[in-house]
Amino acid sequence: MKRFGPLAAIAAAVAVTIAIVAAVGSRGSTDPAIDATPTEDGATTTSLDSVPFDRSQLPGDLEFVSRDWITDFSRTTIEFDELLIGIQATPIRDRIPPIDNPTFVSIAAADHVDDREPGLSLAIADDARFYPLSILTAHEIVNDVVGGRPVAVTFCPLCNSAIVFDRVFEGTELRFGVSGLLRNSDLVMWDNATESLWQQLTGEGIVGSSAGAQLTFLPSSITSFGDFRQQNPTAQVLGPDQGFRRTYGYNPYVGYSSRTSPYGFFQQDLIDDRFPALSRVVNVTLDDTTKAYPFSVLQAAAPINDTVAGQDIVILWGGDTADALDAGEIADSQSIGTGIALSRTVDGQTLTFSAAGDNRFTDAETASEWDLNGTAVSGPLAGAQLSPVVHGNEFWFAWAAFNPDAPVYESA
């Protein structure tokens, strides 16, 4: 497979990312206590020690790095001590640079991606695109327009959370950036309109005039490039030259997914021990309901036919998708498999799926055969396509931190 750029560029890219991982914001015991009063929209108007809000009363490191921001810190849904500084350099915002003008290549020209490499698959209208995690790891946000719809394609490598949002919020098209802050190890984004802060894993506004607001999730999947290409032979792939003179295809977080606990951005005593911290789950989010399907359960029980928030879904499992956070070169990483959540209703008929071997599945109602992408390859429904539902493949510790009371699927 063709790689781009000299070895020095690879080393530089790795060094920058490792520096980000090593940097944790200081938290002293002298930080003032937070007195938060709820407002009608669920945000809080915050005063510190019951004194009228003053930016100088923010925790010292947060006040320093945000000194030039116009963020309205009087509105928050969290305590400020939950925000950690992820980068030891100022300015911290967009120190990890988002891609604002993405360039793409055709499937046929995408020799910068190995068949086993994972990426985010997104299709809107007739516009299908593949965003390799190797590129998303270096930029974390791609502000794009897909099928005529402005979207934010986001990825937090510390949480393995790949999520797509609609960038139009309350009639305004936003541009999202990397704030340089982390909460529960997860990327905190900022927008260019109000400079509010947004939690990537939940899509919630947490600080600023948009505190308490919710971004709209858009369905996407994490799959291997080979599986994506099979389903989308004329699609586009995020290209190897994004104008940053960077080399992609390499993992700066070598061995991260094999750790027993996440990096120090997360309080170890808060880790939910029902599953290994760095194990993965398929996280399905429908309406106001979120539910986790651990990969370890899927391996034994998939496909899983279930109903979430009144919608009939199926979780398919299989494939040979490489781990983006294992070996130094992603294409050589261990296989973690593919877990995809889809609607199991076709033309008004709800289907019940079972495994048929070799990444194939059959439905009981029509005996049609389906592949891992949710495409009927034979039988009465040949050519039909199951629609993806909003889901992700987060690390267990991160999903559990943001959803401590949400249901977790257990095998029968």
C-alpha positions as CSV (number, residue, x, y, z in Angstrom):
1,M,0.0,0.0,0.0
2,K,1.3,3.4,-0.9
3,R,2.2,5.8,2.0
4,F,2.8,9.5,1.7
5,G,5.5,11.7,3.2
6,P,9.0,11.2,4.7
7,L,9.7,9.4,8.0
8,A,10.4,12.7,9.7
9,A,6.9,13.8,9.0
10,I,5.5,10.6,10.5
11,A,7.6,11.1,13.7
12,A,6.5,14.7,14.0
13,A,2.9,13.8,13.7
14,V,3.2,11.0,16.3
15,A,5.2,13.4,18.7
16,V,2.4,16.0,18.5
17,T,-0.3,13.5,19.3
18,I,1.7,11.8,22.1
19,A,2.2,15.3,23.6
20,I,-1.5,15.8,23.7
21,V,-2.0,12.5,25.4
22,A,0.6,13.3,28.0
23,A,-0.8,16.7,28.9
24,V,-3.3,16.9,31.7
25,G,-4.6,20.2,33.1
26,S,-3.8,21.0,36.7
27,R,-6.5,21.1,39.3
28,G,-5.7,22.7,42.6
29,S,-7.7,22.3,45.8
30,T,-8.2,26.1,46.0
31,D,-10.6,26.3,43.1
32,P,-13.8,28.0,44.3
33,A,-17.0,25.9,44.7
34,I,-19.6,26.1,42.0
35,D,-23.2,27.2,42.8
36,A,-25.3,26.3,39.8
37,T,-28.9,27.5,39.4
38,P,-31.0,25.7,36.8
39,T,-32.7,27.7,34.0
40,E,-35.8,26.7,32.0
41,D,-33.8,25.1,29.2
42,G,-31.8,22.9,31.4
43,A,-28.7,25.0,31.5
44,T,-27.4,26.7,34.6
45,T,-26.5,30.2,35.4
46,T,-23.3,29.8,37.5
47,S,-21.9,31.8,40.3
48,L,-18.8,30.9,42.2
49,D,-19.1,31.0,46.0
50,S,-22.4,32.8,45.4
51,V,-20.5,35.8,44.1
52,P,-21.7,37.3,40.7
53,F,-20.0,35.4,38.0
54,D,-16.6,36.7,37.0
55,R,-14.3,34.9,34.5
56,S,-11.3,35.5,36.8
57,Q,-13.0,33.0,39.2
58,L,-12.8,30.2,36.8
59,P,-10.2,27.5,37.7
60,G,-6.9,29.1,36.9
61,D,-5.9,26.9,33.9
62,L,-9.3,27.2,32.3
63,E,-9.4,31.0,32.8
64,F,-5.9,31.3,31.3
65,V,-6.5,29.2,28.1
66,S,-9.9,30.8,27.5
67,R,-8.9,34.4,28.0
68,D,-9.6,35.4,24.4
69,W,-12.8,33.4,24.0
70,I,-16.2,35.0,23.9
71,T,-17.8,31.9,25.4
72,D,-20.6,32.8,27.9
73,F,-19.3,31.0,30.9
74,S,-22.3,32.2,33.0
75,R,-24.3,29.4,31.3
76,T,-23.2,25.8,32.0
77,T,-24.7,22.4,32.6
78,I,-21.5,21.0,34.2
79,E,-19.0,21.9,36.9
80,F,-16.0,23.6,35.4
81,D,-13.6,21.2,37.2
82,E,-14.9,18.5,34.9
83,L,-13.0,20.2,32.0
84,L,-9.4,19.2,31.7
85,I,-6.8,20.9,29.6
86,G,-5.7,18.4,26.9
87,I,-2.9,20.4,25.3
88,Q,0.1,22.1,26.9
89,A,0.4,24.9,24.4
90,T,-1.5,28.1,23.7
91,P,-3.7,28.9,21.9
92,I,-5.2,25.4,22.6
93,R,-8.3,25.8,20.3
94,D,-7.7,24.0,17.0
95,R,-4.2,23.1,17.9
96,I,-5.5,19.8,16.6
97,P,-6.7,21.3,13.3
98,P,-10.1,20.3,11.9
99,I,-10.5,19.8,8.2
100,D,-12.7,22.6,6.9
101,N,-12.2,22.1,3.1
102,P,-12.0,18.3,2.8
103,T,-10.7,16.8,-0.5
104,F,-11.7,13.4,-1.7
105,V,-10.6,10.7,-4.1
106,S,-12.5,8.0,-5.9
107,I,-12.7,4.5,-4.6
108,A,-10.4,3.4,-7.4
109,A,-7.8,6.0,-6.5
110,A,-7.8,5.4,-2.8
111,D,-4.5,3.5,-2.5
112,H,-3.8,5.3,0.8
113,V,-6.3,3.0,2.7
114,D,-5.9,-0.7,3.3
115,D,-8.9,-3.0,2.9
116,R,-8.8,-3.8,6.7
117,E,-8.5,-0.2,7.8
118,P,-11.5,1.2,9.7
119,G,-13.4,4.3,8.8
120,L,-16.6,6.1,9.2
121,S,-19.2,5.3,6.5
122,L,-21.7,8.1,5.8
123,A,-24.4,8.2,3.1
124,I,-26.9,11.1,2.6
125,A,-29.2,11.0,-0.4
126,D,-27.0,9.4,-3.1
127,D,-23.7,10.8,-1.7
128,A,-21.7,8.1,0.1
129,R,-18.3,8.9,1.7
130,F,-15.7,7.0,3.7
131,Y,-13.6,8.8,6.3
132,P,-10.5,6.7,7.3
133,L,-10.0,6.8,11.1
134,S,-6.3,7.2,10.4
135,I,-7.1,10.7,9.1
136,L,-9.8,11.5,11.6
137,T,-7.4,10.6,14.4
138,A,-5.1,13.5,13.3
139,H,-7.9,16.1,12.9
140,E,-10.8,14.8,15.0
141,I,-13.4,17.0,13.1
142,V,-14.2,17.3,9.4
143,N,-16.7,20.1,8.5
144,D,-18.2,18.8,5.3
145,V,-21.3,19.0,3.1
146,V,-22.7,15.6,2.1
147,G,-25.7,15.2,-0.1
148,G,-26.2,18.9,0.2
149,R,-26.3,18.8,4.0
150,P,-23.7,20.5,6.2
151,V,-22.3,17.9,8.6
152,A,-19.6,17.5,11.2
153,V,-17.8,14.2,11.1
154,T,-16.1,13.8,14.4
155,F,-13.8,11.2,16.1
156,C,-12.3,11.1,19.6
157,P,-9.5,8.5,19.6
158,L,-9.4,8.5,23.4
159,C,-13.0,7.3,23.5
160,N,-13.1,5.6,20.1
161,S,-16.3,7.6,19.5
162,A,-17.1,8.4,15.8
163,I,-20.2,10.5,15.5
164,V,-21.8,12.7,12.7
165,F,-23.9,15.8,13.5
166,D,-26.0,18.1,11.4
167,R,-24.1,21.5,11.4
168,V,-27.2,23.5,11.0
169,F,-28.4,24.5,14.5
170,E,-31.3,26.9,15.0
171,G,-31.1,28.0,11.4
172,T,-27.3,28.8,11.5
173,E,-24.7,26.7,9.8
174,L,-21.9,26.2,12.3
175,R,-18.2,25.4,11.9
176,F,-17.0,23.1,14.7
177,G,-13.4,23.1,16.1
178,V,-11.4,21.2,18.7
179,S,-11.5,23.2,21.9
180,G,-8.4,21.5,23.4
181,L,-10.5,20.6,26.4
182,L,-11.6,17.1,27.5
183,R,-14.4,15.8,29.7
184,N,-14.4,12.2,30.7
185,S,-11.5,11.8,28.2
186,D,-14.0,12.9,25.4
187,L,-13.5,15.6,22.9
188,V,-15.1,18.9,23.7
189,M,-15.9,20.9,20.5
190,W,-16.6,24.6,20.0
191,D,-18.6,26.5,17.4
192,N,-17.7,29.6,15.5
193,A,-21.0,31.4,16.1
194,T,-21.2,31.7,19.9
195,E,-18.1,29.8,20.9
196,S,-20.2,27.5,23.0
197,L,-18.7,24.2,24.1
198,W,-20.2,20.9,23.0
199,Q,-19.7,17.4,24.2
200,Q,-18.8,15.2,21.3
201,L,-20.1,11.9,22.6
202,T,-23.5,13.2,23.5
203,G,-23.9,16.2,21.1
204,E,-24.9,18.4,24.1
205,G,-24.1,22.0,24.6
206,I,-22.3,22.1,28.0
207,V,-21.0,25.7,28.3
208,G,-22.0,29.0,26.6
209,S,-25.2,30.4,25.2
210,S,-26.0,26.9,23.7
211,A,-25.7,25.1,27.1
212,G,-28.5,22.6,27.4
213,A,-29.1,22.4,23.6
214,Q,-28.8,19.2,21.6
215,L,-27.2,18.7,18.2
216,T,-28.9,16.4,15.7
217,F,-27.3,13.0,15.2
218,L,-27.0,11.5,11.7
219,P,-26.7,7.8,11.1
220,S,-23.2,6.5,10.2
221,S,-21.3,3.3,10.7
222,I,-17.7,2.2,11.5
223,T,-16.7,-0.5,9.0
224,S,-13.6,-1.6,7.1
225,F,-12.7,0.0,3.8
226,G,-13.0,-3.3,2.0
227,D,-16.6,-3.8,3.2
228,F,-17.5,-0.1,2.3
229,R,-16.0,-0.5,-1.2
230,Q,-18.0,-3.6,-1.8
231,Q,-21.2,-1.7,-1.1
232,N,-20.3,1.6,-2.6
233,P,-18.1,1.1,-5.7
234,T,-18.6,4.7,-6.9
235,A,-18.3,6.5,-3.5
236,Q,-15.7,9.1,-2.4
237,V,-12.9,8.6,0.1
238,L,-11.3,11.3,2.3
239,G,-8.0,11.8,0.5
240,P,-4.4,11.6,1.6
241,D,-3.6,15.3,1.0
242,Q,-5.7,17.7,3.1
243,G,-3.2,20.6,2.9
244,F,-1.5,20.0,6.2
245,R,1.6,18.2,5.0
246,R,0.9,15.2,7.2
247,T,1.3,11.5,6.8
248,Y,-1.7,9.3,7.6
249,G,-2.1,5.6,8.1
250,Y,-0.3,5.4,11.4
251,N,-1.5,5.2,15.0
252,P,0.2,7.4,17.5
253,Y,-1.7,5.7,20.4
254,V,0.2,2.4,20.1
255,G,-1.2,-0.3,22.4
256,Y,-4.0,2.0,23.8
257,S,-6.8,-0.4,23.2
258,S,-4.9,-3.1,25.1
259,R,-4.6,-1.1,28.3
260,T,-6.6,-2.0,31.4
261,S,-7.6,1.7,31.9
262,P,-7.7,4.9,29.8
263,Y,-5.1,7.6,30.0
264,G,-5.1,10.0,33.0
265,F,-7.8,12.3,31.6
266,F,-10.3,10.0,33.3
267,Q,-10.7,9.4,37.0
268,Q,-9.9,5.7,37.5
269,D,-12.3,5.3,40.5
270,L,-15.2,6.3,38.2
271,I,-14.7,3.4,35.7
272,D,-17.7,1.1,35.5
273,D,-16.2,-2.4,36.0
274,R,-19.0,-4.5,34.5
275,F,-16.9,-4.8,31.3
276,P,-13.2,-4.1,30.6
277,A,-12.6,-0.3,30.3
278,L,-11.2,-0.4,26.8
279,S,-13.6,-3.0,25.4
280,R,-16.0,-1.7,22.7
281,V,-19.8,-1.5,22.6
282,V,-22.3,-0.7,19.8
283,N,-24.1,2.3,21.2
284,V,-27.6,2.7,19.7
285,T,-29.3,6.1,20.2
286,L,-32.9,6.6,19.2
287,D,-35.0,9.5,20.4
288,D,-34.1,9.9,24.1
289,T,-33.0,6.3,24.5
290,T,-29.4,5.0,24.3
291,K,-28.5,1.3,24.8
292,A,-25.2,-0.5,24.6
293,Y,-24.4,-3.9,23.0
294,P,-20.9,-5.0,24.1
295,F,-18.7,-6.5,21.4
296,S,-18.0,-9.5,23.7
297,V,-21.8,-10.2,23.8
298,L,-22.2,-9.7,20.0
299,Q,-19.4,-12.2,19.2
300,A,-21.5,-14.9,20.9
301,A,-25.1,-13.8,20.2
302,A,-25.2,-11.8,17.0
303,P,-27.2,-11.0,15.1
304,I,-29.3,-9.4,17.8
305,N,-32.9,-8.6,17.0
306,D,-34.1,-5.9,19.4
307,T,-36.5,-3.0,19.8
308,V,-35.3,0.4,21.1
309,A,-37.6,3.4,21.6
310,G,-40.3,1.6,19.7
311,Q,-38.1,1.0,16.7
312,D,-37.2,-2.6,15.5
313,I,-33.5,-2.9,14.9
314,V,-30.8,-5.6,14.3
315,I,-27.2,-5.5,15.3
316,L,-25.1,-7.4,12.7
317,W,-21.6,-8.6,13.6
318,G,-18.7,-10.0,11.6
319,G,-15.9,-8.8,9.3
320,D,-12.2,-8.3,9.6
321,T,-11.9,-4.6,10.6
322,A,-8.6,-3.6,12.0
323,D,-8.2,-1.8,15.4
324,A,-7.3,1.8,14.8
325,L,-5.7,2.1,18.3
326,D,-3.5,-1.0,18.4
327,A,-0.4,-1.4,16.3
328,G,1.7,1.5,14.9
329,E,0.5,0.9,11.4
330,I,-3.3,0.4,11.4
331,A,-3.4,-2.0,8.6
332,D,-1.3,-4.4,10.7
333,S,-3.4,-4.2,13.8
334,Q,-5.5,-6.9,15.4
335,S,-9.0,-7.5,14.1
336,I,-11.8,-6.2,16.3
337,G,-14.7,-7.0,14.0
338,T,-17.6,-4.9,12.8
339,G,-20.7,-4.1,14.7
340,I,-23.5,-2.3,12.8
341,A,-27.0,-1.2,13.9
342,L,-29.7,-1.2,11.3
343,S,-33.5,-0.9,11.1
344,R,-35.0,-4.3,10.4
345,T,-38.1,-3.0,8.8
346,V,-38.4,-3.2,5.0
347,D,-41.5,-1.9,3.2
348,G,-43.4,-2.0,6.4
349,Q,-42.4,-5.6,7.2
350,T,-40.4,-6.3,10.3
351,L,-37.7,-9.0,9.7
352,T,-36.1,-11.4,12.1
353,F,-32.5,-12.2,11.4
354,S,-30.3,-15.2,12.1
355,A,-26.6,-16.0,11.2
356,A,-25.9,-18.0,8.0
357,G,-22.1,-18.1,8.3
358,D,-19.4,-16.3,6.4
359,N,-20.7,-12.8,7.2
360,R,-24.1,-13.7,5.9
361,F,-27.5,-13.5,7.5
362,T,-31.0,-14.7,6.6
363,D,-34.4,-13.4,7.6
364,A,-37.1,-15.8,8.8
365,E,-39.9,-14.0,7.0
366,T,-38.6,-14.2,3.4
367,A,-35.5,-16.4,3.6
368,S,-33.6,-13.7,1.8
369,E,-29.8,-13.6,2.4
370,W,-28.1,-10.5,3.6
371,D,-24.5,-9.3,3.9
372,L,-22.7,-7.4,6.7
373,N,-23.6,-4.1,5.1
374,G,-27.3,-4.9,5.4
375,T,-27.8,-5.5,1.7
376,A,-30.0,-8.4,0.5
377,V,-27.8,-10.4,-1.9
378,S,-30.3,-13.1,-2.8
379,G,-33.9,-14.2,-2.3
380,P,-37.2,-12.3,-2.7
381,L,-35.8,-9.1,-1.2
382,A,-32.5,-9.1,-3.3
383,G,-31.3,-5.6,-3.7
384,A,-33.1,-4.2,-0.7
385,Q,-31.0,-2.2,1.8
386,L,-31.5,-1.9,5.6
387,S,-31.2,1.7,6.8
388,P,-28.6,2.5,9.5
389,V,-29.8,3.9,12.8
390,V,-27.8,6.3,14.9
391,H,-25.1,4.3,16.6
392,G,-21.4,4.3,17.5
393,N,-18.6,1.9,18.6
394,E,-17.3,3.6,21.8
395,F,-15.0,2.3,24.5
396,W,-17.1,0.9,27.4
397,F,-15.6,3.3,30.0
398,A,-16.6,6.4,28.0
399,W,-20.1,5.2,27.1
400,A,-20.8,4.2,30.7
401,A,-19.5,7.5,32.0
402,F,-22.0,9.5,30.0
403,N,-24.8,6.9,30.3
404,P,-24.5,5.5,33.8
405,D,-28.2,4.5,34.1
406,A,-28.8,3.4,30.5
407,P,-29.6,-0.2,29.6
408,V,-27.0,-2.7,28.5
409,Y,-27.9,-5.7,26.4
410,E,-27.4,-9.1,28.0
411,S,-27.4,-12.4,26.1
412,A,-30.3,-14.7,26.8
